Amino acid sequence: MVPIDKSSTVLTILLAFLLLGEPIGLSQGIGAILIGVGTLLMIEPKHVPSTSSFSSKGWMGYAFGSAIFASLTAILGKIGIQSIDANLGTAIRTGVVLVMAWGMVLITGNMQNVRHIPKKELLFICLSGFATGASWLCYFHALQDGPASVVVPVDKLSILVTIGFSSLAFHEHLTKKAALGLALTVAGTFAMLL
């Protein structure tokens, strides 16, 4: 799932070129190609038990949707915070996300499940929320001052932390092909910085 979401980097670079007029030099072009190839190498079918809710491929559509919307988040955010404080932009964005998320809870009829969330899971969801808030604050500050075509690939280096934690917490391990993809993605990101 994470590599598919991170594919938004290449889309963001293209949209930044087309919509924001950000240049794509030789190193940025090579970086984008390495990130794209690396991402493709990391996408591997997982053998998931049929009893799992992930046994259908429906999650792939959501993962690609996440990538597209993540790319639009960067481009629209960059345009939106040109003349306002990044913290204010983050607060407005967060308010919209809050309304959308609770709207989906109400629409799907899950409001009654709030009081049945186990305390441990609630704690980790809340900690995830703090991490998201900190990430968004840093992200919007970086977007305000830097080019979206470079900020986004650097932000997507979070894949390294995600893979590290998934290895420790969930005992997920990369295949050689996926490790090569990760190496290309990281190399492509660093090429974007040249």
C-alpha positions in Angstrom: 0.0 0.0 0.0 2.7 2.5 1.0 4.6 2.3 -2.4 1.4 2.9 -4.3 0.6 6.0 -2.2 4.2 7.2 -2.6 3.7 7.1 -6.4 2.0 10.4 -6.0 5.5 11.9 -6.0 5.9 11.4 -9.7 2.5 12.8 -10.4 3.2 15.8 -8.2 6.5 16.5 -10.0 4.6 16.5 -13.3 1.7 18.7 -12.0 4.2 21.1 -10.5 5.8 21.4 -13.9 2.5 21.8 -15.7 0.5 24.0 -13.2 3.1 25.8 -11.2 5.8 26.2 -13.9 8.5 24.6 -11.7 11.4 23.5 -13.9 12.4 19.9 -14.4 16.2 19.8 -14.9 18.2 16.8 -15.8 18.8 15.6 -12.2 15.1 16.1 -11.4 14.0 14.2 -14.5 16.4 11.3 -13.6 15.2 11.5 -10.0 11.5 11.2 -11.1 12.3 8.2 -13.4 14.2 6.5 -10.5 11.3 7.2 -8.1 8.8 5.8 -10.6 10.8 2.7 -11.4 11.5 2.1 -7.7 7.9 2.5 -6.9 6.9 -0.1 -9.5 9.5 -2.5 -8.2 8.1 -2.2 -4.7 4.5 -3.0 -5.7 4.2 -6.8 -5.1 1.1 -8.9 -4.7 0.8 -10.2 -1.2 -0.6 -13.6 -0.3 -3.3 -12.7 2.1 -5.4 -15.4 3.8 -8.9 -15.5 2.3 -10.5 -14.8 5.7 -8.9 -11.4 5.7 -10.8 -8.3 4.7 -7.9 -7.5 2.4 -8.4 -10.6 0.3 -10.2 -8.7 -2.5 -8.3 -6.2 -4.6 -10.6 -3.4 -3.7 -8.0 -1.8 -1.5 -5.8 -1.1 -4.6 -8.3 1.4 -5.9 -8.2 3.2 -2.6 -4.4 3.1 -2.6 -4.2 4.7 -6.1 -6.9 7.2 -5.1 -4.8 8.1 -2.1 -1.8 8.7 -4.4 -3.8 11.0 -6.7 -5.3 13.0 -3.9 -1.9 13.2 -2.1 -0.5 14.8 -5.3 -3.4 17.2 -5.5 -2.9 18.0 -1.8 0.6 19.3 -2.6 -0.3 21.3 -5.7 -3.5 22.8 -4.3 -1.8 23.5 -0.9 1.1 25.2 -2.6 -1.3 27.5 -4.5 -3.4 28.1 -1.5 -0.7 29.2 1.0 1.1 31.7 -1.3 0.0 34.7 0.7 -1.1 33.3 4.1 0.7 31.8 7.1 1.4 28.1 6.7 0.0 27.4 10.2 -3.3 29.1 9.2 -3.3 27.0 6.0 -2.7 23.8 8.0 -5.6 24.7 10.4 -8.0 25.4 7.6 -7.0 22.1 5.8 -7.4 20.2 9.1 -10.8 21.7 9.6 -11.9 20.5 6.2 -10.5 17.0 6.8 -12.3 16.9 10.2 -15.7 17.7 8.7 -15.1 15.2 5.9 -14.0 12.4 8.2 -16.9 12.9 10.7 -19.3 13.2 7.8 -18.2 9.8 6.5 -18.7 8.3 10.1 -22.2 9.7 10.1 -23.0 8.6 6.5 -21.8 5.0 7.1 -23.6 4.8 10.4 -20.5 4.1 12.6 -21.1 6.8 15.2 -22.4 4.3 17.8 -19.1 2.4 17.5 -17.1 5.3 19.0 -17.7 4.2 22.6 -16.6 0.6 21.8 -13.1 1.4 20.6 -10.6 -0.4 22.7 -8.4 2.0 24.8 -5.1 0.7 23.4 -6.4 1.3 19.8 -7.7 4.7 20.7 -4.4 5.6 22.2 -2.5 4.7 19.0 -5.1 6.4 16.8 -4.6 9.6 18.9 -0.8 9.3 18.7 -1.2 8.9 14.9 -3.2 12.1 14.9 -0.5 14.0 16.7 2.1 12.7 14.2 -0.2 13.7 11.3 -0.6 17.2 12.8 3.2 17.6 13.2 3.8 16.3 9.7 1.2 18.6 8.2 2.6 21.7 10.0 6.2 20.8 8.7 4.8 20.0 5.3 3.0 23.3 4.7 5.9 25.3 6.0 8.2 23.5 3.5 5.7 23.9 0.7 5.4 27.6 1.4 9.1 28.2 1.0 10.2 25.5 -1.3 9.3 24.0 -4.7 6.5 21.4 -4.5 8.5 19.2 -6.9 11.3 18.9 -4.3 9.3 19.1 -1.1 7.1 16.1 -2.0 9.9 13.6 -2.8 11.7 14.6 0.5 8.4 14.2 2.4 7.9 10.8 0.8 11.2 9.6 2.3 8.9 8.7 5.2 8.7 5.4 3.4 12.0 4.5 5.0 10.6 5.0 8.5 7.4 3.2 7.5 9.2 0.2 6.2 11.5 0.1 9.3 8.6 0.2 11.7 6.5 -2.3 9.7 9.5 -4.7 9.9 9.8 -4.3 13.7 6.1 -4.1 14.6 4.5 -6.4 12.0 7.5 -8.5 10.9 7.0 -7.5 7.3 10.1 -7.9 5.2 11.1 -6.6 1.7 11.9 -9.0 -1.1 15.1 -8.3 -3.0 13.0 -6.8 -5.8 11.2 -4.4 -3.4 14.5 -3.5 -1.7 16.0 -2.6 -5.1 12.8 -0.5 -5.7 13.3 1.2 -2.3 17.0 1.9 -3.1 16.0 3.5 -6.5 13.3 5.5 -4.8 15.7 6.9 -2.3 18.4 7.5 -5.0 15.7 9.3 -7.1 14.8 11.5 -4.2 18.4 12.5 -3.6 18.8 13.2 -7.3 15.8 15.7 -7.0 17.9 17.7 -4.5 20.8 18.3 -6.9 
